C-alpha cells in the first residue's frame, strides 16, 4: 500500500517543484522590479545575482529574459556599473534567440518609462557596420589596406 502511495506522491511532488521553479523565477524578477521601483538597487542586484547563478537561468523563457534585460539596464543606470549593460545586452540577445516574435512583442508594449532602455539595448546589440548602410570595402579598395595604413601617425 505504501508503495502505491509513493507512486502517486512522487510524480505530484515533481510536478509541483517544476511549477514552483518557474514561479520562483517570476517571483525573483518581480522582487527585483519592485526593489528598483522602491529605489533599492542593492536588493535588486542581490536578487538578480541569485537568479543568474541558479540552475534555472538556462531555462528562462523569452519574456523572463527580456524582463531581466530591463532590470540590468535600470541597475546600470542607477549604479553606474558598465558590466550590467553587458549583461543586459546578453539577455536581450538571448530573448531574441529564444523567440524573436515574443521578444519584439514584449519590447514593443513597454511602458513609456521603460522604452528608452529598450531603445538603448537595440542600439547596443545591432551590428555597427549594418547601421552605416555601406560596406567598408566600397570606400577603400581591399588592396590598399595594409597594416601600415591602419597606423595613426
C-alpha positions as CSV (number, residue, x, y, z in Angstrom):
1,X,0.0,0.0,0.0
2,X,2.8,2.4,0.8
3,X,4.4,1.6,-2.5
4,X,1.3,2.6,-4.4
5,X,1.0,5.8,-2.3
6,X,4.6,6.7,-3.2
7,X,3.9,6.1,-6.9
8,X,1.2,8.9,-6.7
9,X,3.1,11.3,-4.4
10,X,6.4,11.2,-6.3
11,X,5.0,12.4,-9.6
12,X,2.9,15.1,-7.9
13,X,5.9,16.3,-6.0
14,X,7.9,16.5,-9.2
15,X,5.1,18.4,-10.9
16,X,4.8,20.9,-8.1
17,X,8.6,21.5,-7.9
18,X,8.6,22.2,-11.7
19,X,5.8,24.7,-11.4
20,X,7.3,26.3,-8.4
21,X,10.7,26.8,-10.1
22,X,9.1,28.8,-12.9
23,X,7.0,30.6,-10.3
24,X,10.2,31.4,-8.2
25,X,11.8,32.9,-11.3
26,X,8.9,35.1,-11.9
27,X,8.8,36.0,-8.2
28,X,12.5,36.8,-8.3
29,X,12.0,39.0,-11.3
30,X,9.0,40.7,-9.6
31,X,11.0,41.2,-6.4
32,X,13.9,42.8,-8.4
33,X,11.4,45.1,-10.3
34,X,9.8,46.2,-7.1
35,X,13.1,46.8,-5.5
36,X,14.1,49.0,-8.4
37,X,10.7,50.8,-8.2
38,X,11.4,51.5,-4.5
39,X,14.9,52.7,-5.2
40,X,16.6,49.8,-3.5
41,X,19.2,48.8,-6.1
42,X,21.3,46.7,-3.7
43,X,18.3,44.4,-3.1
44,X,17.6,44.2,-6.9
45,X,21.2,43.4,-7.5
46,X,21.2,40.7,-4.9
47,X,18.1,39.1,-6.4
48,X,19.4,39.2,-9.9
49,X,22.8,37.8,-8.8
50,X,20.9,34.9,-7.1
51,X,18.8,34.3,-10.3
52,X,21.8,34.5,-12.7
53,X,23.7,32.0,-10.5
54,X,20.8,29.5,-10.2
55,X,20.3,26.4,-12.3
56,X,17.1,27.9,-13.6
57,X,18.9,30.7,-15.5
58,X,19.3,28.4,-18.6
59,X,15.5,27.7,-18.5
60,X,14.4,31.3,-18.7
61,X,11.8,32.0,-21.3
62,X,11.8,34.9,-23.7
63,X,9.7,37.2,-21.5
64,X,11.8,36.4,-18.5
65,X,15.0,37.2,-20.4
66,X,13.5,40.4,-21.7
67,X,12.4,41.5,-18.2
68,X,15.9,40.6,-16.9
69,X,17.5,42.8,-19.6
70,X,15.5,45.8,-18.4
71,X,16.3,45.1,-14.8
72,X,20.0,45.1,-15.7
73,X,19.7,48.3,-17.7
74,X,17.9,50.1,-14.8
75,X,20.6,48.9,-12.4
76,X,23.3,50.1,-14.8
77,X,21.6,53.5,-14.9
78,X,21.4,53.8,-11.1
79,X,24.5,52.0,-10.0
80,X,26.7,53.3,-12.9
81,X,28.1,49.9,-13.5
82,X,29.1,49.1,-17.1
83,X,29.0,45.3,-16.5
84,X,25.3,45.5,-16.0
85,X,24.9,47.0,-19.6
86,X,26.8,44.0,-21.0
87,X,24.6,41.6,-19.0
88,X,21.5,43.4,-20.2
89,X,22.7,43.1,-23.8
90,X,23.3,39.4,-23.4
91,X,19.8,38.8,-22.0
92,X,18.4,40.9,-24.9
93,X,20.2,38.8,-27.4
94,X,19.1,35.6,-25.7
95,X,15.5,36.7,-25.6
96,X,15.5,37.3,-29.4
97,X,17.3,34.0,-30.0
98,X,14.7,32.1,-27.9
99,X,11.8,33.7,-29.8
100,X,12.1,36.8,-31.8
101,X,8.4,37.4,-32.2
102,X,7.7,37.2,-28.5
103,X,10.7,39.4,-27.7
104,X,9.6,42.0,-30.3
105,X,6.1,42.0,-28.8
106,X,7.4,42.4,-25.3
107,X,9.7,45.3,-26.1
108,X,7.0,47.0,-28.3
109,X,4.5,47.0,-25.5
110,X,6.7,48.5,-22.8
111,X,5.6,51.5,-20.7
112,X,7.0,54.8,-21.8
113,X,9.4,54.9,-18.8
114,X,11.0,51.6,-19.9
115,X,11.1,52.4,-23.7
116,X,14.5,54.3,-23.5
117,X,16.1,51.2,-22.1
118,X,14.8,49.0,-24.9
119,X,15.9,51.5,-27.5
120,X,19.4,51.6,-25.9
121,X,19.6,47.8,-25.9
122,X,18.6,47.6,-29.5
123,X,21.3,50.2,-30.4
124,X,23.9,48.2,-28.4
125,X,23.1,44.9,-29.9
126,X,22.7,45.8,-33.6
127,X,25.9,45.2,-35.6
128,X,27.8,48.5,-36.1
129,X,28.6,48.1,-39.8
130,X,25.0,47.5,-40.8
131,X,23.8,50.8,-39.5
132,X,26.1,52.7,-41.9
133,X,24.3,51.4,-45.0
134,X,27.5,50.6,-46.9
135,X,30.4,48.2,-46.7
136,X,33.9,49.3,-45.8
137,X,35.4,47.8,-48.9
138,X,33.1,50.1,-51.0
139,X,35.1,53.1,-49.6
140,X,38.6,51.7,-49.6
141,X,39.8,49.1,-52.1
142,X,41.0,45.9,-50.3
143,X,44.4,46.0,-52.0
144,X,45.1,49.5,-50.4
145,X,44.7,48.2,-46.9
146,X,47.8,47.2,-45.1
147,X,48.9,47.1,-41.5
148,X,51.0,50.2,-42.1
149,X,48.0,52.1,-43.5
150,X,46.0,51.4,-40.3
151,X,48.6,53.1,-38.1
152,X,47.8,56.5,-36.8
153,X,50.7,58.9,-37.3
